[in-house]
Amino acid sequence: MIEEAVLFDSVRVGPGASIRRAILDEGVHVCGGASVGLDLEKEKRRFTVTDGGVVVVPRGTVVAV
């Protein structure tokens, strides 16, 4: 599932991954079954979250389950 997201070049999204309201910079890998943007409190501890609730994942990050 990918909703309201911007994916830059070379972004890989594994099977069963979920992405909502996020910007994924170049080379980000979201592993199968992982999620980005579903739990904003969790995301605030690992990524930048804008005042509007958009999660920004920096270049080259691997998002694991």
N, C-alpha and C positions, 0 to 999 in steps of 0.2 A: 504494500500500500504506500503510495506516495501522494500526498495532498499538499497543495499550496507551497511547493518547494522549488528552490533554484539549485540545480546541480551543475557545477562547473566541469570542465574537461577532466577526463580520467577518473571520475567518481565511479566506484563499484558498489552495487547494492546486492547483497546476497538474498537467496530465497527466503521468504517469510519475514523479511525485514519491514519495519514500519517507519515512515518519515512523515512528519506533519509540521507545517509552518517553520521551515528551516532553510538555511543557506549552507550548502556544503561546498567548501573551497576545493581547489584542484587536488586530485590524488586521494581524496577521502575514501575509506573503505568501510562500509557498514556491513558487518558480518551477518550471515543468515540468522534470523530470529531476533536480531538486535533492534532497538528502537531509538529514534531521535524525535524529540518534541512532544512526546505523549505525557510526560511527567515533568512539568516545568520546574518544580522544586528540586528534583534530581538533576536536571540539566543545569541549573544555576551553580551547582557544585563543580561541574566539569567543563562547561562552555559559557560563552557570553550569551545572555538572553536580553533582547531589546525590551524597552518599556512596552512595546506592543505585543510581546510574547513570541518573537521570532528567535529561534535558536541559530547561532552562528558557529559552525564547526570549522576550525582552522585547517589549513593545507596539510595534507599528509597524515591526518589523524586516522587511527583504526578504532572503530566503535564496535566493541565486543558485547556479547550478551551479558 
